[in-house]
């Protein structure tokens, strides 16, 4: 089987470290690089490294479609970002299994971008089932047989890719959906047990692959329009209490929004815009609760589990 490491890069920052770490542990495996930075020029002189600049910055999933078509003789890609390095030799199942995600997370962690997935699937005449969760593929990082990618391309899923960072976050759950619910691929191995954020925040230790830097920044919107809270919802201001700990305020407000469907929908309709005439703590709380309302809309059972964990102080959000 022809195997290659696929590095998705945004310029040459960290790229040398990434390449060197691969060479240290898997020196004979070719490296393929897709560069999403238009203004960048990388000069690589190495017969076992293949470099191409992407036509557009289509983020991770767009780069994967690009690589599968450009280097169509490769049978398996091991997909990394330029901001990642190998810490040791990868386990054998990475090379043997058809598909291995490196990090996963429950889709409710991405609930605000689920409408993007719903829209994309409708373009394929697929109605996304509500209250059926699945796993993301964090950063689209995985080991994957290119036959899987070619099957998805054959089904025209390569027309879906990100053009903004917000959409790039959505592609992590979109790829997970395609694997789980379109191709119905079963897999027994995952490289890491927890989402990548768990390791970035030092709650668990990186073992095989380590993220050493940022990618293309946080998920921010190009156009945020501040709006004033509708007067009929002013009672929300009386629920927030400056004398309470922020988590107690969070719980009280979450209970209120959970029981007030009209206000919950008001937050959803106005997302991602910010309420202008409230204090910053209340704004942050309502922003986070809006995330929970997307979870309630799309994944009610998972939402109720999280809701009970929050109000019983088993899970602290802020």
C-alpha angles and dihedrals in degrees: 000000000000106000127184138178110236114206116194106203139180099203126317101299109129089354095117091051091050093049093045092052091052091048091050095059106019105026097160098053114097119241123221119195128198111192115203096184109098096194094050128096120195119187111201121177105190127115091215097051120078118196132191134169113227116239090233135005098263093159123227104326093042088052091051092053088047093051094046090056099039097047097033096160092066109101100193133024124201099203123212138158121240087246092065132084134190116246096190143348111306118247119264095250090066088068099035105043121080092229134011122171114211098208130006137186135187111267091239087074085068100038098132091061095047091096087066090056092046090053094047092049092050088057085061091047091251119135108210110229115236120228092025111112129194139178128273125224101231110231088350084273113156147114108260138172107238089226085075091052092046091052090053090047089051087055089052096247090131088080087074117081139126127275094173134040089247090058090044089062088051092054090063090065093034092060089046090052092050092051096045104033109021102039093020092218116178120208132180103197134066119179095221129030098215137044115278092251089066090062096039089056091049095245088125131019124253109238111171107009126024129196107223102176148008128282123213097329135263126327100269131161123234093219120037115171116198115217135186120250111259109252092235089066095050090113087078086073091061092052092058110081121194090205094060127085111260092247092054089050088048092054094047093048094044090053090050095048092044090056095040106067093177093058091043090056089046089059092047094049092051096045128153091022120095130236105245107197101057133082120271096251092053090045091054092047093051090046090056092043089053087060088054090051090056087052090050091051097049107022108025098167093051089044092055091052091052092042092056091046090053099047091045089051094241089121123040116201102176 
